Amino acid sequence: MRGRALVAGALVFAAIVALVVAFTSGDSGSDAQATTSAGVATPLWSVRRVPEPVVEAVGTQHLQAALDAAAPGDGTCFVVSAGTHTLATHGADTPLIGASTQKILVAAAALSSLGPDTTFQTRVVASGPPADGTVGQVWLVGGGDPVLATGDYVGFLQSQPKTKGDVTTSLEALADAIVAKGVRAIPGGIIGDDSRYDEQRYVATWKDTYRTDGEVGPISALTVNDGFSAWSPARKTPVDDPTRNAAAELTDLLRARGVQVGAPGTGGAPGEATEIATATSPPLRDVVHSMLSSSDNLTAEMLTKELGVATAKQGTTDAGVAAVATKLKELGVPLADGALKDGSGLDRGNRVTCGTLVAALTLAQRPEFATLYDGLPVAGRNGTLVADFIGTPLEGNFRGKTGSLDGATGLAGVFDLGRRIQFAFLENGQFSETRGEAIREGIGDIIGRYPDSPPIDALVPAPL
């Protein structure tokens, strides 16, 4: 009955619009007489002249019914909207595990608080300038750059479909800059300094398999190659001490360039220090783009701690997630205090809503938040969606963020075929990650068919 009422209302509205158009936009004089003498197959007042409201009303009804059937119950939510108009909704304010879809929230907060043009600096400093090519000891000071990498790791990233195109900061370029300063010997070695952030490498409530399976490397303000010592498409091996590892990687690069370097270590740089060389990251917008495209967990966690530094001078996860919530509220995106436990979405204690995700996606209409749209992977083209929705209306036309954990799946993004449609879907239950992927693909397929409406001839018969 509710669906029939919607269609009936749309028919009445469209008829009125058609009538007004007929009487206000028609030509007078000879053109009108010619039209009258020839006869009119469709009356001027016919709803067939303004079919869009009817098509949308029926399409919206079909969309709501199909999503209700595919995602019923209290453990699901979905919101589909076009601009400020809601097309379909269920449990929009229900807090659920969002998994990696919440990276959209971290991205929005980082772009707003830090600025899309900001960069991260990794500095090499010493107690004084080089003397006759020698500097006794140098400190490699981490500035929170999440994409610092060696050439072999860059090659690996670019060889993988989901990470191809991700940006990086070259550690080799930093080594070259040191040599260019005339440094030929560092007998005291390179000392890694990661004091910008705390020493918590993994969130305490995470499953240990996130570490052992290489889902995320250790969090540090000074890290190279995402904190991994070995990598393959099937598995990555995390290092025990990312700060010492970064110092060791730079040591190897300098030795390969003929510089004599002592053993690497860790410790704080002196307060008064001379800068020897600096590595500057790509702008934040590009870093966020890569994070969203490949769903990089470490980048999300490091950006979260950086938000803690920027807002509370505390490089901690707790300070960072509090900063995310505060910033999103300022931007008009609803997020409850304590809703987030980390930045990546790995923690099962995280709670987000479909309404929150759609509100964050809406920010992409503002220039400073363009990366929230541009950075999302495109279905069938790149990132985490490179192999998804191929052969469907979403291929090439949908940008979205996936979320996957055991018992939690999600999909949030923008479908654009001449009209931008934003949606978010979350489901929590008893299912595997693989089953969750199938569930969200089914939801995406339903939304991609909108408006799944019969042709106007079927909705409004032609005149006799």
C-alpha positions as semicolon CSV with decimal commas, in nm:
position;residue;x (nm);y (nm);z (nm)
1;M;0,000;0,000;0,000
2;R;0,282;0,242;0,086
3;G;0,446;0,185;-0,252
4;R;0,119;0,245;-0,439
5;A;0,067;0,566;-0,249
6;L;0,413;0,687;-0,347
7;V;0,351;0,615;-0,713
8;A;0,005;0,773;-0,706
9;G;0,148;1,085;-0,544
10;A;0,421;1,105;-0,803
11;L;0,166;1,071;-1,084
12;V;-0,044;1,355;-0,948
13;F;0,263;1,576;-0,903
14;A;0,392;1,502;-1,249
15;A;0,051;1,568;-1,405
16;I;0,037;1,909;-1,240
17;V;0,390;1,990;-1,358
18;A;0,305;1,883;-1,710
19;L;-0,008;2,095;-1,711
20;V;0,183;2,402;-1,594
21;V;0,451;2,345;-1,856
22;A;0,188;2,306;-2,124
23;F;0,023;2,637;-2,047
24;T;0,336;2,842;-1,978
25;S;0,587;2,726;-2,236
26;G;0,372;2,660;-2,544
27;D;0,416;2,880;-2,851
28;S;0,130;3,096;-2,986
29;G;0,029;3,184;-3,341
30;S;0,099;2,979;-3,648
31;D;0,316;2,717;-3,471
32;A;0,038;2,638;-3,223
33;Q;-0,221;2,623;-3,503
34;A;-0,001;2,384;-3,697
35;T;0,030;2,161;-3,395
36;T;-0,347;2,162;-3,341
37;S;-0,428;2,086;-3,703
38;A;-0,182;1,797;-3,710
39;G;-0,322;1,642;-3,393
40;V;-0,142;1,560;-3,070
41;A;-0,058;1,196;-2,999
42;T;0,020;1,272;-2,633
43;P;-0,203;1,534;-2,463
44;L;-0,024;1,841;-2,334
45;W;-0,134;1,759;-1,978
46;S;-0,004;1,400;-1,990
47;V;0,240;1,278;-1,728
48;R;0,425;1,113;-2,017
49;R;0,568;1,458;-2,098
50;V;0,741;1,474;-1,758
51;P;0,816;1,108;-1,678
52;E;1,117;1,153;-1,447
53;P;0,926;1,186;-1,117
54;V;0,733;0,868;-1,192
55;V;1,042;0,673;-1,297
56;E;1,229;0,789;-0,985
57;A;0,938;0,713;-0,754
58;V;0,904;0,359;-0,885
59;G;1,283;0,314;-0,895
60;T;1,314;0,431;-0,535
61;Q;1,040;0,190;-0,428
62;H;1,217;-0,098;-0,601
63;L;1,553;0,003;-0,449
64;Q;1,415;0,013;-0,095
65;A;1,241;-0,323;-0,137
66;A;1,545;-0,494;-0,288
67;L;1,780;-0,364;-0,016
68;D;1,533;-0,456;0,258
69;A;1,526;-0,811;0,123
70;A;1,904;-0,834;0,087
71;A;2,000;-0,667;0,417
72;P;1,730;-0,727;0,679
73;G;1,767;-0,729;1,058
74;D;1,931;-0,524;1,331
75;G;2,286;-0,610;1,225
76;T;2,270;-0,410;0,905
77;C;2,240;-0,052;0,791
78;F;2,227;0,123;0,457
79;V;2,173;0,474;0,330
80;V;2,141;0,570;-0,037
81;S;2,112;0,939;-0,121
82;A;2,126;1,178;-0,416
83;G;2,229;1,517;-0,288
84;T;2,009;1,590;0,012
85;H;1,739;1,346;-0,103
86;T;1,736;1,003;0,063
87;L;1,645;0,727;-0,181
88;A;1,658;0,430;0,057
89;T;1,751;0,379;0,420
90;H;1,753;0,126;0,700
91;G;1,911;0,161;1,043
92;A;2,102;0,473;0,939
93;D;2,199;0,553;1,299
94;T;2,277;0,196;1,408
95;P;2,639;0,175;1,535
96;L;2,820;-0,120;1,373
97;I;3,174;-0,243;1,313
98;G;3,276;-0,051;1,003
99;A;3,613;-0,218;0,942
100;S;3,815;-0,029;0,681
101;T;3,525;0,192;0,570
102;Q;3,618;0,415;0,864
103;K;3,938;0,515;0,683
104;I;3,708;0,765;0,510
105;L;3,658;0,933;0,848
106;V;4,030;0,946;0,926
107;A;4,096;1,083;0,577
108;A;3,840;1,361;0,624
109;A;3,981;1,461;0,963
110;A;4,341;1,457;0,837
111;L;4,265;1,667;0,530
112;S;4,085;1,923;0,743
113;S;4,319;1,938;1,043
114;L;4,656;1,898;0,869
115;G;4,571;2,043;0,528
116;P;4,591;1,868;0,188
117;D;4,922;2,037;0,101
118;T;5,112;1,941;0,417
119;T;5,418;1,716;0,386
120;F;5,615;1,495;0,624
121;Q;5,985;1,558;0,684
122;T;6,238;1,286;0,765
123;R;6,557;1,465;0,872
124;V;6,919;1,365;0,916
125;V;7,087;1,587;1,177
126;A;7,421;1,599;1,359
127;S;7,587;1,788;1,643
128;G;7,775;1,992;1,384
129;P;7,849;2,010;1,012
130;P;8,082;1,760;0,843
131;A;8,457;1,824;0,886
132;D;8,681;1,691;0,611
133;G;8,401;1,457;0,502
134;T;8,345;1,314;0,848
135;V;8,061;1,362;1,092
136;G;8,093;1,170;1,416
137;Q;7,734;1,055;1,444
138;V;7,400;1,141;1,282
139;W;7,038;1,104;1,390
140;L;6,763;0,997;1,155
141;V;6,461;1,182;1,294
142;G;6,117;1,050;1,202
143;G;5,849;1,301;1,108
144;G;5,561;1,058;1,072
145;D;5,605;0,987;0,701
146;P;5,403;0,668;0,638
147;V;5,533;0,611;0,283
148;L;5,912;0,621;0,330
149;A;6,048;0,330;0,127
150;T;6,348;0,174;-0,043
151;G;6,353;0,107;-0,415
152;D;6,298;-0,267;-0,386
153;Y;5,983;-0,218;-0,178
154;V;5,858;0,047;-0,422
155;G;5,905;-0,207;-0,700
156;F;5,700;-0,461;-0,508
157;L;5,416;-0,214;-0,449
158;Q;5,403;-0,116;-0,815
159;S;5,392;-0,481;-0,922
160;Q;5,076;-0,553;-0,723
161;P;4,734;-0,463;-0,867
162;K;4,596;-0,324;-0,539
163;T;4,896;-0,103;-0,458
164;K;5,002;-0,001;-0,808
165;G;5,017;0,377;-0,818
166;D;5,063;0,425;-0,443
167;V;5,299;0,714;-0,366
168;T;5,626;0,678;-0,176
169;T;5,914;0,884;-0,038
170;S;6,256;0,763;-0,157
171;L;6,506;0,663;0,111
172;E;6,770;0,637;-0,165
173;A;6,718;1,007;-0,240
174;L;6,791;1,084;0,124
175;A;7,113;0,881;0,106
176;D;7,212;1,067;-0,210
177;A;7,150;1,401;-0,037
178;I;7,383;1,302;0,249
179;V;7,658;1,208;0,006
180;A;7,600;1,533;-0,182
181;K;7,687;1,720;0,139
182;G;8,034;1,568;0,120
183;V;7,985;1,309;0,395
184;R;8,228;1,018;0,355
185;A;8,241;0,874;0,708
186;I;8,001;0,844;1,005
187;P;8,203;0,640;1,256
188;G;7,942;0,672;1,532
189;G;7,669;0,535;1,307
190;I;7,310;0,640;1,239
191;I;7,077;0,672;1,539
192;G;6,703;0,641;1,476
193;D;6,478;0,888;1,660
194;D;6,103;0,816;1,662
195;S;6,016;1,033;1,963
196;R;5,740;1,217;1,773
197;Y;5,501;0,931;1,859
198;D;5,471;0,699;2,156
199;E;5,629;0,354;2,157
200;Q;5,307;0,152;2,123
201;R;5,362;-0,048;1,806
202;Y;5,025;-0,222;1,792
203;V;4,688;-0,134;1,944
204;A;4,652;-0,343;2,257
205;T;4,307;-0,481;2,165
206;W;4,406;-0,601;1,818
207;K;4,425;-0,970;1,739
208;D;4,786;-1,086;1,725
209;T;4,723;-1,233;1,380
210;Y;4,713;-0,880;1,239
211;R;5,085;-0,867;1,323
212;T;5,184;-1,223;1,240
213;D;4,993;-1,228;0,911
214;G;5,135;-0,893;0,801
215;E;4,802;-0,708;0,800
216;V;4,981;-0,409;0,949
217;G;5,339;-0,325;1,039
218;P;5,454;-0,174;1,369
219;I;5,350;0,189;1,420
220;S;5,637;0,434;1,453
221;A;5,709;0,795;1,361
222;L;6,016;0,654;1,182
223;T;5,941;0,356;0,964
224;V;6,057;0,229;0,625
225;N;5,882;-0,014;0,392
226;D;5,566;-0,015;0,607
227;G;5,773;-0,176;0,881
228;F;5,833;-0,501;0,694
229;S;6,164;-0,682;0,648
230;A;6,036;-0,923;0,382
231;W;5,733;-0,925;0,156
232;S;5,551;-1,127;-0,106
233;P;5,195;-1,119;-0,244
234;A;5,099;-1,385;0,008
235;R;5,272;-1,262;0,323
236;K;5,470;-0,979;0,480
237;T;5,711;-1,014;0,772
238;P;5,714;-0,727;1,025
239;V;6,034;-0,606;1,189
240;D;6,066;-0,607;1,568
241;D;6,205;-0,254;1,593
242;P;6,096;-0,023;1,308
243;T;6,316;0,264;1,428
244;R;6,639;0,065;1,433
245;N;6,538;-0,095;1,105
246;A;6,505;0,246;0,939
247;A;6,851;0,344;1,062
248;A;6,989;0,011;0,936
249;E;6,831;0,055;0,591
250;L;6,987;0,400;0,554
251;T;7,320;0,261;0,678
252;D;7,316;-0,003;0,403
253;L;7,235;0,254;0,137
254;L;7,519;0,481;0,246
255;R;7,767;0,195;0,261
256;A;7,665;0,101;-0,093
257;R;7,761;0,458;-0,188
258;G;8,107;0,425;-0,036
259;V;8,039;0,595;0,297
260;Q;8,197;0,438;0,606
261;V;7,919;0,406;0,866
262;G;7,925;0,255;1,214
263;A;7,653;0,034;1,365
264;P;7,295;0,169;1,372
265;G;7,114;0,242;1,697
266;T;6,818;0,429;1,849
267;G;6,794;0,735;2,068
268;G;6,691;1,099;2,086
269;A;6,857;1,363;1,871
270;P;7,030;1,657;2,045
271;G;6,821;1,968;2,096
272;E;7,062;2,191;1,907
273;A;7,145;2,007;1,588
274;T;7,268;2,083;1,238
275;E;7,056;1,955;0,953
276;I;7,250;1,744;0,705
277;A;6,969;1,633;0,470
278;T;6,591;1,598;0,453
279;A;6,347;1,370;0,273
280;T;6,010;1,531;0,201
281;S;5,700;1,322;0,140
282;P;5,440;1,380;-0,132
283;P;5,158;1,614;-0,019
284;L;4,902;1,476;0,223
285;R;4,633;1,462;-0,043
286;D;4,844;1,206;-0,234
287;V;4,923;1,008;0,081
288;V;4,552;0,995;0,168
289;H;4,474;0,898;-0,192
290;S;4,703;0,596;-0,161
291;M;4,566;0,505;0,182
292;L;4,208;0,497;0,053
293;S;4,293;0,323;-0,273
294;S;4,490;0,032;-0,126
295;S;4,336;0,049;0,223
296;D;4,675;0,091;0,387
297;N;4,638;0,014;0,758
298;L;4,972;0,157;0,872
299;T;4,912;0,490;0,699
300;A;4,574;0,519;0,871
301;E;4,731;0,451;1,211
302;M;5,018;0,694;1,157
303;L;4,783;0,969;1,039
304;T;4,575;0,909;1,351
305;K;4,878;0,960;1,576
306;E;4,977;1,265;1,373
307;L;4,634;1,412;1,444
308;G;4,707;1,354;1,812
309;V;5,031;1,552;1,777
310;A;4,858;1,834;1,587
311;T;4,569;1,877;1,829
312;A;4,699;1,764;2,168
313;K;5,077;1,737;2,123
314;Q;5,041;1,364;2,198
315;G;5,142;1,110;1,936
316;T;4,908;0,843;2,065
317;T;4,620;0,647;1,921
318;D;4,385;0,768;2,195
319;A;4,464;1,133;2,128
320;G;4,430;1,075;1,755
321;V;4,088;0,910;1,758
322;A;3,962;1,183;1,992
323;A;4,087;1,439;1,740
324;V;3,904;1,258;1,459
325;A;3,574;1,268;1,649
326;T;3,614;1,635;1,740
327;K;3,701;1,740;1,386
328;L;3,417;1,545;1,228
329;K;3,166;1,707;1,464
330;E;3,300;2,048;1,361
331;L;3,243;1,947;0,999
332;G;2,885;1,840;1,069
333;V;2,956;1,467;1,049
334;P;2,798;1,285;1,346
335;L;3,035;1,058;1,540
336;A;2,993;0,964;1,904
337;D;3,277;1,011;2,151
338;G;3,460;0,683;2,196
339;A;3,319;0,537;1,875
340;L;3,667;0,478;1,733
341;K;3,940;0,269;1,893
342;D;4,196;0,298;1,612
343;G;4,244;0,460;1,275
344;S;4,253;0,161;1,040
345;G;3,929;-0,011;1,140
346;L;4,104;-0,330;1,252
347;D;3,975;-0,304;1,608
348;R;3,647;-0,486;1,664
349;G;3,549;-0,226;1,922
350;N;3,504;0,042;1,656
351;R;3,148;0,159;1,592
352;V;3,034;0,373;1,301
353;T;2,699;0,431;1,131
354;C;2,592;0,441;0,769
355;G;2,468;0,795;0,827
356;T;2,814;0,900;0,941
357;L;2,984;0,748;0,638
358;V;2,747;0,914;0,390
359;A;2,785;1,249;0,567
360;A;3,164;1,219;0,537
361;L;3,141;1,132;0,169
362;T;2,928;1,442;0,114
363;L;3,227;1,654;0,219
364;A;3,395;1,557;-0,109
365;Q;3,185;1,823;-0,282
366;R;3,411;2,084;-0,118
367;P;3,747;2,145;-0,296
368;E;3,962;2,083;0,012
369;F;3,805;1,738;0,048
370;A;3,823;1,635;-0,319
371;T;4,049;1,342;-0,226
372;L;3,756;1,178;-0,046
373;Y;3,620;1,117;-0,396
374;D;3,931;1,113;-0,616
375;G;4,121;0,882;-0,379
376;L;3,859;0,610;-0,362
377;P;3,942;0,311;-0,583
378;V;3,737;0,270;-0,901
379;A;3,545;-0,053;-0,955
380;G;3,724;-0,281;-1,197
381;R;4,013;-0,036;-1,234
382;N;4,244;0,001;-0,934
383;G;4,308;-0,044;-0,564
384;T;4,094;-0,273;-0,352
385;L;3,819;-0,267;-0,619
386;V;4,047;-0,364;-0,908
387;A;3,878;-0,704;-0,947
388;D;3,529;-0,612;-0,822
389;F;3,204;-0,540;-1,010
390;I;3,354;-0,622;-1,348
391;G;3,081;-0,653;-1,609
392;T;2,824;-0,464;-1,397
393;P;2,697;-0,103;-1,419
394;L;2,938;-0,019;-1,135
395;E;3,250;-0,100;-1,338
396;G;3,430;0,225;-1,408
397;N;3,144;0,425;-1,255
398;F;3,173;0,351;-0,884
399;R;3,433;0,481;-0,641
400;G;3,417;0,316;-0,302
401;K;3,581;0,200;0,017
402;T;3,547;-0,160;0,125
403;G;3,561;-0,299;0,478
404;S;3,636;-0,660;0,571
405;L;3,674;-0,851;0,896
406;D;3,537;-1,185;1,009
407;G;3,171;-1,111;1,081
408;A;3,185;-0,755;0,945
409;T;3,158;-0,624;0,591
410;G;3,098;-0,282;0,444
411;L;3,091;-0,075;0,130
412;A;3,069;0,302;0,104
413;G;3,115;0,526;-0,194
414;V;2,976;0,715;-0,490
415;F;2,804;0,581;-0,802
416;D;2,802;0,829;-1,089
417;L;2,616;0,791;-1,419
418;G;2,540;1,155;-1,478
419;R;2,395;1,186;-1,130
420;R;2,601;1,135;-0,817
421;I;2,454;0,881;-0,578
422;Q;2,622;0,825;-0,242
423;F;2,569;0,518;-0,033
424;A;2,696;0,327;0,266
425;F;2,626;-0,030;0,370
426;L;2,740;-0,222;0,677
427;E;2,654;-0,569;0,800
428;N;2,768;-0,749;1,116
429;G;2,695;-1,114;1,182
430;Q;2,834;-1,465;1,180
431;F;3,017;-1,503;0,851
432;S;3,369;-1,524;0,710
433;E;3,553;-1,244;0,531
434;T;3,499;-1,428;0,203
435;R;3,125;-1,450;0,262
436;G;3,124;-1,084;0,361
437;E;3,278;-0,988;0,028
438;A;2,998;-1,169;-0,155
439;I;2,736;-0,996;0,060
440;R;2,861;-0,646;-0,018
441;E;2,900;-0,725;-0,388
442;G;2,533;-0,822;-0,392
443;I;2,442;-0,491;-0,231
444;G;2,654;-0,299;-0,479
445;D;2,486;-0,480;-0,767
446;I;2,141;-0,374;-0,640
447;I;2,242;-0,011;-0,604
448;G;2,413;-0,013;-0,943
449;R;2,085;-0,102;-1,114
450;Y;1,905;0,206;-0,980
451;P;1,663;0,325;-1,106
452;D;1,541;-0,028;-1,175
453;S;1,212;0,100;-1,314
454;P;0,998;-0,015;-1,608
455;P;0,985;0,213;-1,914
456;I;0,736;0,498;-1,907
457;D;0,505;0,310;-2,149
458;A;0,459;0,043;-1,882
459;L;0,398;0,296;-1,606
460;V;0,172;0,534;-1,801
461;P;-0,004;0,377;-2,103
462;A;0,005;0,569;-2,429
463;P;-0,317;0,753;-2,528
464;L;-0,562;0,571;-2,755
